[in-house]
């Protein structure tokens, strides 16, 4: 599996930060930022080819699908 690119990790970390801020103070600009970051994460070229494995790597082993 390819390593996760640094830019994708940074965007994902910012996504978590904005999500936590939104939980504390629900403002429109934070919701919009979260949507923009979600788009960046989901449309990143890293996901092309093997989306489920790459997504699981980013989110941790608890999301890995069992082999069939």
N, C-alpha and C positions, 0 to 999 in steps of 0.2 A: 504494500500500500504506500502511496505517495505521502510524504510528510505534509502536514497542514501548513500553508503559507503564512508568513508573519502578518501580512495585511489582513487576512481572514481572522486570525487570532485576535488582533487589535480591535477589529470591528465587533467581534463576538464579545469581547470583554467590555467594550463600551455599551453594547446592547444590555448586558447584565447590569451595568451601572445605572443606565437610564431606567431600566425596569424597576430597580430598587428605589430610585428617586421618585418614580411615578407612584409606587405603593405608598410613599410617605406624603407626597403632595401631588394630587392628580391635576396637572395642568395640561392644557391643549398643546403647548409647544413640546412637552415631553412625550405626549402620545404621538405627535407628528414625527419627532426624532426617532422614536422606537419603530414606527412604521418604515421610515427611511432606512434605518439600520437593518431591519428584517429583510428588506428588499436586497440590500447589499449582500447580506449573508446568504440568502437563498439563491441569488442569481450569480454568485461567484463562480468563475470557471473551474475551480477546484472540484465542484460537485459533478462535473461532466464525467460520465463513464461509470462510476461506482457510487451513486449517491447514498445508499444505505450504509455502507461501510465508512465513508468519509464523515457522514453525519454522526454515526456512532462514535467515531474517534474523537470528534469535537465535543460530544456530550458525555462521554464516559462509557465504560464497559457495561453498565446496567442496561444500555439500549441496544446491545449487539444481539442480532437475531440468531437463534440456534441454527446450526447447519442441518440441512435436510438431506 
